[in-house]
C-alpha cells in the first residue's frame, strides 16, 4: 500500500490529536483525584502514622502482630493537620 505525503501528514495530525486527548484526560483525572490539601496531606502521611502507631503499640505490649485501625490513623492525621500553621496548610492546598 503506497501512501502519499499528504496521507501520511493527515495520519500524523490525527495521531497527535488523539495523543493530546489522552494526555489531557489523564491530567484532568489527576486533578480531580486529590481535591483538597488535607487529602494530599493524608495520602502523604498514612504510611508514617501507621508505622508510628505500630511502634507505640509494640513498645507498650511487645506484641508484633498489630494492625492499626484506619480510623485511628485518620484521627492521628487529623490532629497533625490541626496542629500545623496556616502557612503550612497553604503549602498543601496549592
N, C-alpha and C positions, 0 to 999 in steps of 0.2 A: 504494500500500500504506500503510494507516494503521497507525501504531504507537501503542500506549498508553504512558503514562508508565512503567508497570511493565515493559513490554518494553524500553523504552529504558534503564531503570535496570539491568535484567539484562544487557543488552549492554555497558553501560559497566563493570559489575563484571567481566564475563568478559574484556573487553579489558584492564582494569587487571591482572588476574591473569596474562594472557599476557605483558604488558609486564614484570611483575615476574619471571616465569620467565626471560624472555630476558635481562634485566639481571643477574640473579643467576648465570646460567650464564656470562656474559661475565666477571663478576668472578672466578668460580672458575677459568676458563681463564687469566686473567692471573696469578693467584696461583700456579698450577702451572707456568707457563712460566718463571718466574725463581725457582728453588728455593733458591739459596744466595747468600750475599754475594759470593762470588768470581764467580759468573755475572753478577751485576749489574755488578760492577767491570769484568769483562772486556768486556761489551757497551758500557760507557761509554767505555773507553779504546782499543778496537780502532782507530778512525779516527786517534787521536792517535799511537799507536805505529806504525801503517802509514806515516803521514806522516814521523815521525821516522826510521824505517829507510830510507825513500826518500831523505830529505835526506842522511843519513850516507853512503849509497851514492853519491849524486850528487856530494857533495863529494870523496869518495875517488877516484872513477873518471871523473867527468864524463859518465857515461852516464845519459841521462834516460829510457831505455826499461827500467826496472827495476820489477818487481812483487815485493814481499817475500813470502816463503812464509808460509802461515798458521801453520805450526809455529814459525817464528821469531818471529812476532807473539805467539803464546801463550807462548813461552819468556820473552820480554821482559815480558809482563804478569804472568807468574808471579813473576818476580824483583821486580817492583814490588809485588805483593801481599805477598811475604815481607818486603819492606823496610819496610812501613808498620807502625805500632804496633797493639797490641791494641785500643786505644780507637778508632782509625780504622777497624779491621775491624768493630767493633761498629756503627759508623755504616752500613756497607754491609749488614750482616746484618739489622738491624732496619728 
